[in-house]
Amino acid sequence: MTISRRHLLTLAAAAALVPARAARAVSSRPDALVRWQGQGRYFGGFSAIELRSDRRRALVLSDRAFLVRIALLRDTDERLTGIEEIAHFPLAGGGDSEGLDQRPDGTLFVSYEGPARVARLDDERGAPQRLARDPAWRGLPGNRALEALALDARGVAFTLPETPDGDSFPLWRLTDRWHVAGRVPRRGGFVPVGADFGPDGNLYLLERKFRLAFFATRISRLRPDAWDQPETLVETALGALDNHEGISITRDGAGRIWATTVSDDNQSVLQRTEIAEFRLG
């Protein structure tokens, strides 16, 4: 979802008067946070991130259909300290690209807004092969559609919209067609913007709340046998982070599970591109 600069400017003065309240959760702040700066049309608006298993390389996707390969710099304790760009290139087919995941063989899956759809690419520079669409997607708003996409351990695709269906968000799974595998309840004004399956087999959902030009971030864990019972692991206060939209779940050499998230700065001077890491277990 893109939030206009005019909207941010209009609300900024009022937002400054609103105190941020601490959230009650397992964690309310990242274990590491770095600001990533760059230039050029490709930079910014990042909506998805996918880390390699070594946690030192990643592929980042912008909502303007650019892919960026990066190196994640770490200290001797494996703490994230910086970002270095390796390469950038356009995603074939263009479009409002939002969600990203990759199979071990290099196959990419990308979800889009306006019109809502999911495509498969043989590799990072491949041509998108549009998959079947669910009829329900036609009713999704162009700027609040398929924000989140994740592949499970078998490579099966799941996607969620930013727009709720009543009091829940449908979780679609692709077999021979798309069908609703479960429903994630609406909670506390947050909406799903990113998702990734962890090495433990659970689905981790990145959620965002926007109020008065401030963003709050939440990470929830969903177990495959209980999609409707999310467990909150992280919840930040409004204004603690920028607009984080992409998430990747990895396990470090000590067996600990981490969430790495990236923010969408909407290519606005009022926002920042950040990469944050949270220890989840």
N, C-alpha and C positions, 0 to 999 in steps of 0.2 A: 504494500500500500504506500502511495506517495502522498505526503502531507505538504501542502503548498507553503511556499515561503511567506506569502501574504498572510496566511492564517497564523503562522508562527509569529510574525511581526505584530499582528493585531492583538495577540494574546500575551505577548511577552511581558508587558508592563503589569498586567493583572497577575500573571503567574508569579512575579517576583514578590508579591505580597502574601502568597500562600505558603505557609510552612509545610515542609515535608515531614510526614509522620513515619516513625520506624515501623517496619513490618514484622510480624511474628512468623518466623519460619526457621528452618534448620540453618539457613545462611541468609544474610541480608546484604552481603558485599562480596565482590570477587576476591579470590586469592591472588590474582594478578590482573593488571589492567594496563594496556599500552595504547597510545594514540598512534594511528597509522596515517601518515601524510603522503600525498602524491599529487600529481598534476596530470592534466589531459582529460579528454572527453570520456575515456574509459573509467576514470577513477571516481569512486564514490557510488552511493546508491546500492551498497552491497546488501544482498538479501539472503545469501546462503553461503555456507562454508563446509568443506569436506576435508578432514585431516587424514593423512596416511597413518598407518598403524604405528610408525616410528615417532609420530607426534612432532616431526620436524619439517614437514612439507604439507602444503594444503592447496586446495583449489577453491577459489572464491568466485561467486557469481554475482553480477550486478543486475538490477532490474531494467537496465538498458542493454541487456544481452551482450555483456562482455565477460570473459573468463580471465582470471588472473592467477597465475601460479606464484606462490610465496614460500619463503623460508621462515620458520618460526625460530627465533633466536632464544636460547635458554642458557641459564647459568649452570654451575656445577650441581645445584640442587634440582635441576630441571624446571626451574621457575621461568616463566615467559618474561623476556626482557626487551624484545624488539621484533620488528618485521622487516624483511627484505624482499623486494619484488624480484622474481626470476624472469617472468615473461607475461605478456598480456596479448589477447587476440579476441576477435568477435566470435560470439556464438552463432553458428550457422542458422539462418532462418529468422533471426531477430526476434522481436516481440517483447512483451512485458514479463520477463523471466523472474520467477520468485523462489521456487523450491528446487533443490538439487540433491542427488545422491548418485553413487557410483558403485557398480559391482566390481568384484576383484579382477574380472577380465577387462576392465576399462569401460564397459558400457555405461553410458550416462542416462539418467532419467531427469527430466526437467518439467516442473509445473509452471503454468502461465496464468496471468489474469488478462481479461479483455481480448478475445473470448477465453473463457476458462477451458483449459485443455492440458494434457500431459503428453510429452513426446519422449521417444527413445532415440539415442544417438549411439552409433557403434563405438565412437571414441570422442575425445574432446574437440576434434575438428570435423567430425562427421556431420552428415545432413540429418536433420530431425525427421523421424518417422512418427507421424501423429498417430496416437492410439485412439481407440474408441472413446467417445464421450458419453457420460451418463446424462440422460435427458434432464435431470434435476439441475445440471450445471448451467443450463440456458437462463435460469432465473437469477443467477448470482450477479451482483453488481460488478462492473468492470474493474473497480479498484478495491474490491474486497472479496476476491474469489479464492483460487487455490494457492494460498500462501505457503503451505507446508507440504513437504513430500519426504518420504523415507522408504528405504528398502530393508526388509527383514533379512535374517541370515540365509534364507533360501533365494533371495533376490526378488521377492514379491513386493510390488509397489503399493504404498498406502499414501493417501493424501487427505488433507483437511482444508475446508474453507475458512476464511476469516469471518464470514457471515454466519450467524447461528440459524438453526432451524428450530424455532420455538425456544425451548429452554436448554438446548444442547447443540453441539456441533457434530455433524455426521462424520464418521471416520470411514472413508471408502477404501476398499481393497480390490486389487485387480487380479481376477482369475481368468476365466474366459471372457468375462465382462466385469464392469465395476459394480460392486454391491456394498451396502452399508454393513461393515463388520461390527460396528459398535457405535456408541454415542458418548461423547465427552461432555459432561455437564458444564453449563455456564456458571462461573464462580467469580464474584468480586469485581466484575467489570473488565476482566482480562479476555483477550481473544488470541487464538493460536496463530503464530507467525512462522514457526519453524519446528522441525521434528527430526529425530534420528533414533534408530535402534542402537542400543548399547551392546557391548560384548556379552552382557548378561542376558540378552534376549528381550529386555524390556524396552518399551517405547518411551523416549524422553521428549517432552513437549515444551517448546519455548513459547511463552505467552507475553503479551504486551498490554499495558494500559496507558492511555493517553488522556491527560487532563491539563488544561490551562498551560499548554506548551511544554509540559513536563512528561517524561516517560517513566513507567515502572516496569520492571522485568520480573517474570516468574518462570521457574523451571519445575515441571511436574513429571513424576514417573507413573507410567501406565503399564500394568501387567496384562499380558495377552488374554488372560482368563477373567479380567475385570476391567474392561475399558472405561466403565462408568464410575470407577473409584480411584481418581487420580490422587497421588500423594505429593504434596508440595515439598520440594527440597530447597528451593531458593525463592526468595521474594525481596526485591529491593524497594526502597522508598522512592516516591516520585522525585525525579531530578538526580538520583544517585548515578544513573547511567544515561547514555543517549538511547537512540531508538534501535535496540538490538533485535534483529530479525532472523539471523542464521545461527544454527547450532550443529555441533559435531561432538559425538561422544566417543571417548577412547579410554584405553586402560594403559597405565604406565608400567614401567619395569617392576615396580613394587606391588602391582596388582590393584592399585587404586583407580577408581573410575573418575574421569574428568569430563566436564562440559566446556567446550570452547565456543564462544559466541562472537558474532560480528555485528556491527551497527550499520544501519542505513542512514546516511547523513542527508538524504534527499538532495544532495549536491547544493546544500545551503551553507552560507557563511555562519549561520547561527548554530550549526550542529557540528558534530565531530565523527570521524570514522574511528571506532574503537574495536579492539579485540580483547575480550575478557576471558578468564578461566576460573572455573569453580570446581573445587574438589567435592565430589558427590558421595564418595564412599571408598 
